[in-house]
Amino acid sequence: MAHGPVSAAFTVYEDFLTYSGGVYYHQTGASLGGHAIKIYGWGYDVASGMNYWMCMNSWNNTWGVNGGFWIEMGNCGINNEVNAGLIF
């Protein structure tokens, strides 16, 4: 939180390809493999009752919400694949 964004990875499923807003959580489709992204924040969505990570994807700015997405914390293994470092 005090040192900027972190990198992370998660399992991409077929339904992720059609994400267009809101909090993503895997519902249907096969696994397509792993994918690396940047987490730059977090929040709580009252409508869905979900805690989520605010992420930036590398595909392009026409995918998702200007290239970004929200994903439910812990969904698709993301909480186990976060990497950060401190440079002194």
HELIX and SHEET records of a PDB file:
HELIX    1   1 GLU A   14  THR A   18  5                                   5    
HELIX    2   2 ASN A   75  ASN A   80  5                                   6    
SHEET    1   A 6 VAL A  23  TYR A  24  0                                        
SHEET    2   A 6 GLY A  68  GLU A  72  1                                        
SHEET    3   A 6 MET A  50  MET A  56 -1                                        
SHEET    4   A 6 SER A  31  ASP A  45 -1                                        
SHEET    5   A 6 VAL A   6  TYR A  13 -1                                        
SHEET    6   A 6 VAL A  82  ASN A  83 -1                                        
END                                                                             
